[in-house]
Amino acid sequence: MNQLRIVSKNGKLLADSREIALMTGKRHDHLIRDIDYYVKVLKESTTPNLGALTEPDLDPSKFFIEETYIDSKGEVRRRYDITRLGCDMVANKMTGTKGVLFTATYVSQFQEMERQLLAQPTPSYMIIDPVERAKKWIAEEEVRQQLESKTLLLEQQITELEPKLTYLDKILSSKGTITITQIAKDYGLSGTALNKILHEERIQYKVNKQWVLYNSHTNKGYTQSETIDITRSNGEPDVTMNTRWTQKGRLFIHEILTKRGIIPFMDRESLGA
C-alpha cells in the first residue's frame, strides 16, 4: 500500500481524500458521498433539538474540510482535506485487509509528521539577526518550492489514476435487451463470428434458424425470445423468432470472451492494446 502524504495547513495535519481513495481502492466520488453523509450527521448532532445528545466538539471541520481541485479536463471537482479524526471515522467503516493496512498507514504517517514538526528548527521570522533571518528565509523558500512541485506532480498523477469507465461498468449501468450483433461490435467482431464462438463454447445451438441456449444455460436469465412479424415472398404474413441477450447474458458473454483473450474496444486503451 502507498504511503499517505500528510500536510500541515493552518495548524492542522491533513490528508487528501483523493489519496485515501487511491490507497483503499475506493472510487473518489463514492468516498465523497460517504463523507458528505458523515458531515451531515455531525452537523445535525449540534442542533438544539437533540437535547442531551448535543456535543459541541462534533464540529465537522474537526474531521473534514471541503476543498476543490481542477481535473484533467479543466473542470472544478470537490475533494476533502481529512484530519486524523476524519481518517479514524473513514477507517472505522472499513473491514478486511484494506481497512487494517489503511489504518496502519495513516496512523504511522500522522505520527511521523508530528515528529517532524516537533523537530523543526526555529522559523525565520523568529530570528532576530537580519542576515541569519534572510538566510533562513531563503532556505525555507527553497523547501516550500520543492514541496509545491511535488504536490503538483502528485495531483497530476492522482488525476491520471482516477478510475475510467470500463466496459463492465457500461454493462452494469445498462438496461434492457440487446442483439448479438450489437454485443459483437463492442469487441470488433461480427454477429456471425460471436455466434460461432458461443456455439464452440457449448453455450448455444441453432433450431429453425434461431440460436437457443443449451439446457445447462437456460433459466438463468441470459436471453429473451422476440417475436417478429414478417411477410413472406408470396405475400403471406408470418412470424419469426429472434434471440436477444439481457445485460446478465451480456456479462456472461463478456466473461467467456475475456477467457479467450478477446477484450472490448473501450478497455483496450487502458491495457495498452
ChimeraX attribute file (.defattr): number of C-alpha atoms within 10 A of each C-alpha:
attribute: neighborCount
match mode: 1-to-1
recipient: residues
	/A:1	10
	/A:2	12
	/A:3	13
	/A:4	19
	/A:5	16
	/A:6	22
	/A:7	17
	/A:8	12
	/A:9	9
	/A:10	7
	/A:11	7
	/A:12	14
	/A:13	16
	/A:14	24
	/A:15	24
	/A:16	19
	/A:17	23
	/A:18	22
	/A:19	18
	/A:20	23
	/A:21	18
	/A:22	18
	/A:23	18
	/A:24	19
	/A:25	11
	/A:26	13
	/A:27	15
	/A:28	20
	/A:29	16
	/A:30	11
	/A:31	19
	/A:32	18
	/A:33	11
	/A:34	14
	/A:35	22
	/A:36	15
	/A:37	12
	/A:38	18
	/A:39	19
	/A:40	12
	/A:41	13
	/A:42	19
	/A:43	15
	/A:44	15
	/A:45	20
	/A:46	18
	/A:47	13
	/A:48	11
	/A:49	10
	/A:50	11
	/A:51	10
	/A:52	7
	/A:53	11
	/A:54	14
	/A:55	14
	/A:56	11
	/A:57	10
	/A:58	16
	/A:59	15
	/A:60	18
	/A:61	15
	/A:62	14
	/A:63	23
	/A:64	24
	/A:65	16
	/A:66	16
	/A:67	12
	/A:68	11
	/A:69	14
	/A:70	13
	/A:71	16
	/A:72	13
	/A:73	7
	/A:74	8
	/A:75	8
	/A:76	11
	/A:77	11
	/A:78	15
	/A:79	20
	/A:80	21
	/A:81	22
	/A:82	26
	/A:83	22
	/A:84	20
	/A:85	13
	/A:86	21
	/A:87	20
	/A:88	15
	/A:89	15
	/A:90	20
	/A:91	19
	/A:92	12
	/A:93	9
	/A:94	14
	/A:95	9
	/A:96	7
	/A:97	10
	/A:98	15
	/A:99	17
	/A:100	13
	/A:101	15
	/A:102	21
	/A:103	18
	/A:104	12
	/A:105	16
	/A:106	21
	/A:107	14
	/A:108	13
	/A:109	17
	/A:110	20
	/A:111	13
	/A:112	13
	/A:113	16
	/A:114	14
	/A:115	11
	/A:116	11
	/A:117	11
	/A:118	9
	/A:119	9
	/A:120	8
	/A:121	8
	/A:122	9
	/A:123	11
	/A:124	18
	/A:125	11
	/A:126	8
	/A:127	14
	/A:128	9
	/A:129	9
	/A:130	11
	/A:131	10
	/A:132	12
	/A:133	16
	/A:134	14
	/A:135	12
	/A:136	16
	/A:137	16
	/A:138	13
	/A:139	12
	/A:140	14
	/A:141	12
	/A:142	11
	/A:143	12
	/A:144	12
	/A:145	11
	/A:146	11
	/A:147	13
	/A:148	12
	/A:149	12
	/A:150	12
	/A:151	13
	/A:152	11
	/A:153	12
	/A:154	14
	/A:155	19
	/A:156	14
	/A:157	11
	/A:158	17
	/A:159	16
	/A:160	12
	/A:161	10
	/A:162	16
	/A:163	13
	/A:164	11
	/A:165	10
	/A:166	14
	/A:167	18
	/A:168	15
	/A:169	10
	/A:170	12
	/A:171	15
	/A:172	12
	/A:173	9
	/A:174	10
	/A:175	11
	/A:176	9
	/A:177	17
	/A:178	17
	/A:179	15
	/A:180	19
	/A:181	16
	/A:182	13
	/A:183	19
	/A:184	18
	/A:185	14
	/A:186	14
	/A:187	18
	/A:188	14
	/A:189	16
	/A:190	16
	/A:191	16
	/A:192	11
	/A:193	14
	/A:194	20
	/A:195	20
	/A:196	15
	/A:197	17
	/A:198	17
	/A:199	17
	/A:200	11
	/A:201	10
	/A:202	13
	/A:203	20
	/A:204	21
	/A:205	16
	/A:206	12
	/A:207	9
	/A:208	8
	/A:209	10
	/A:210	14
	/A:211	19
	/A:212	20
	/A:213	20
	/A:214	13
	/A:215	9
	/A:216	10
	/A:217	15
	/A:218	13
	/A:219	9
	/A:220	9
	/A:221	12
	/A:222	19
	/A:223	22
	/A:224	15
	/A:225	13
	/A:226	11
	/A:227	11
	/A:228	10
	/A:229	11
	/A:230	12
	/A:231	10
	/A:232	10
	/A:233	7
	/A:234	6
	/A:235	8
	/A:236	8
	/A:237	10
	/A:238	10
	/A:239	11
	/A:240	12
	/A:241	14
	/A:242	15
	/A:243	18
	/A:244	20
	/A:245	22
	/A:246	20
	/A:247	21
	/A:248	18
	/A:249	19
	/A:250	22
	/A:251	17
	/A:252	14
	/A:253	20
	/A:254	20
	/A:255	15
	/A:256	16
	/A:257	17
	/A:258	12
	/A:259	9
	/A:260	10
	/A:261	9
	/A:262	15
	/A:263	19
	/A:264	21
	/A:265	15
	/A:266	16
	/A:267	16
	/A:268	14
	/A:269	9
	/A:270	10
	/A:271	8
	/A:272	6
	/A:273	8
